[in-house]
Amino acid sequence: MIAKQLISDSLVHLKSSDSVDQALAIMHINYVKHLPIVIDGKLEGVASEEQLLRLDSEVLLSTLLVNGAPISAKADDHLFEVLGTLAEHKLTSIPIVDTENNFVGIVSQEDLIHFYANSFSFKEPGSIIVLEVSKRDYSLAEISRIVELESASILSTFLSEIEDNSQILVTLKINRNDIAGIIKALERYEFIVKASFAEAEYIDDLKERYDMLMSYLNV
């Protein structure tokens, strides 16, 4: 999946002739805090709610434009790159451009969340296992081998770092509801199982986190 395939059908860009008041109203309607400023089909800037709230309501967005390339993603960037840029710059939406800096569209946090929520790995029944593994010793091939010996498969994985630590957390989505045998097998191979979630527990937890995130985005 690449950026241009995730472009929102509902989000609109801002114009340099828009006032601060107009821009804030558009952001409020669309539940975002960042929107691109586009002039003659070119991306010229990105306005943020925080920035706009410091200005008089009648000020035009043309006064915000400065030299330098605005934060954006390329139309053919993988969604992981898009997600990384959003997270790095704490954006609620990001403009998408082509190789000539022509504005193509906007991808929002919500677009990405909905994509993941509707992806195969989330919809497919199964359970979750969280392992703590040394960065030096991490091998997805070895973990997969152990899981497959128990007649199961890994549907998806997610890695997260432990701050100030040489360990990482490896979250596995397994295509089985009964994972007791898999957990025992992993422990036999000296893997540290930090947590596990059966399907019902996992879905309830995921829904709660999703609802919390949607509530935050709608603030």
Secondary structure, DSSP 8 states (H G I E B T S, - for coil): -BGGGG--SS---B-TT-BHHHHHHHHHHHT-SEEEEEETTEEEEEEEHHHHTTS-TT-BGGGG--SS--S-EETT-BHHHHHHHHHHHT-SEEEEE-TT-BEEEEEEHHHHHHHHHTSHHHHS--EEEEEEEETTT--HHHHHHHHHHTT--EEEEEEEE-TTSSEEEEEEEES-S--HHHHHHHHHTT-EEEEEE-HHHHHHHHHHHHHHHHHHHT-
